[in-house]
Amino acid sequence: MLAKLQLRAPLWLLLLLLLLPGLPAAQGQGAVASAHPMATEAGIAVLADGGNAFDAAVTVAAVLAVVEPYSSGMGGGGFWLLHRASDGFDVMLDGRERAPLAAHRDLYLNDQGEVVPGLSVNGPLSAGIPGQPAALVHLAARYGRLPLAQTLAPAIRIAREGFPVDEHYRRLADWRLQQLLQWPSSSAQFLVDNQVPPLGAIIRQPQLADTLSRIAEQGHDGFYRGPVAQRLVEGVKAAGGIWQLKDLAEYQVVEREPIRGEYRGMKITSAAPPSSGGIVLVSMLNQLSQFDLSSYSPVIRKHLIVEAMRRAYRDRADYLGDPDFVSMPVARLIDPDYAAGLARDIQLDAATPSHHRPPGALTEGHDTTHYSIIDAEGNRVSATLSVNYPFGSCFVAPGTGVLLNDEMDDFSARPGVPNVYGLVGGEANAIAPGKRMLSSMTPTFVETEQGVAVLGTPGGSRIISMLLHGILSLDAGEGPQAWVTRPRYHHQYLPDLIQFEPGALSVDEQQQLQAMGHQLKPLDSTYGNMQALFWNREDGRLSGASDPRGIGETLVK
Ligand code: DON
């Protein structure tokens, strides 16, 4: 074992950061970074109309539900990390889907106890009980100042009038075409003549507009009780699913204390369980703070980062699940001393092998979505939302316009058997009635001496390592454009390999990493779709960037 340089932020610096909220307010009306221009523009318009960041967050999520049906929606869920400027209050809204009450741990196994391929990914049996409608209603009522009738209006209008199909839509619809064709309600909503729509075709979703209008008029009960709930349950049951009215009637959003950590003087606030994001992120950063990364060559630096990823993702698999169902050693997992222990057997010149379990299938993953908002008062929202796989379960409950998620695949269908992201899990993430499935979504705030970053991304299991890259880029003095652009590499303990985007590792670095014992998996495409903002508290300036891998837009007004 080799010596390491200890580098920790002095306590006085952190205390100073905590006392800083009185600095200049953000200039203008605010900033929005989202994965779709129509959502960003609608969010900015709400800020201009006197809404705060939380009102804009309702609008952006609802518009994304309409124009990015492959990523997120009213039939899905997510996590909204909020910061209220008036009193410095941080909270995470947990709008994660729950397993139906009729679900059980062996739901996706056959008589021989083997996982039935596709069952947790396609069709209504793969759908958890949606959380997004509840979260938006809660966000508006508790934190916003505009009525839902106003903040949902842009989404209702776009659902009714339609939006034009772009290349991104076409690619993902093509990927899920066979599943979309299984259900007439889905092909009618998302295809044209049972085919991938041509570029520029207008997708109108009048039934989704009606469902959104009900939520605007009746709030939570507009979705979870009454005719919409009835149609959802009837549609799911008729198509082989197991939802019941009481599943919807019982659904509640939960406010959770975010995960907090620090790295070289930066204060990290991130997603709490049932997301693994904050814990894995803080664990990686804690391990890396054992090293003076800038003192190593680029390839050793990458090796150290990979080794920190490996160890943090191992803990994810072993310990994490729904906090309402399992007890987890959260305080220990994010404790710097525990991370120092994890980092102790990191060697500077050799990979630590992961214990062998079956390697998982890895998908490219361009679904799920993230947006970041900062308003003029300094309120902030970092939200990552999902229907899981592209177009979720591909099942639209007839008469509702609501495309259901396939988030049930985020559970561990059987201990040690990888899910679509190659992630393994155990008892902590086993299926149980009413339980929330473990997520990797990692909406995050980073406070530095200079300002505040709001960032996040889709990308399945790779979300958390993308956040790590973004934060290391910030720490290296780079701005939002670099955080979202930097080529990415990833390790998740199992399968035991480094996946990397084209250009992320030079040929020479690849050879050196292999010589250390790393297995490499070059990817032929890029991944992720990060949306990031930065509020410079010294001069009040807002800036931001949308990932060049996607079609998103950042506006500062
Ligand atoms: O919650 C999770 O971790 C996953 N359902 C997120 C899926 C995702 O990011 C897919 N995107 N590429």
Boltz pocket constraint, residues with backbone or C-beta under 6 A from the ligand:
constraints:
  - pocket:
      binder: B
      contacts: [[A, 364], [A, 365], [A, 366], [A, 367], [A, 368], [A, 386], [A, 387], [A, 388], [A, 389], [A, 407], [A, 410], [A, 438], [A, 439], [A, 440], [A, 441], [A, 457], [A, 458], [A, 459], [A, 460], [A, 461], [A, 463]]
      max_distance: 6.0
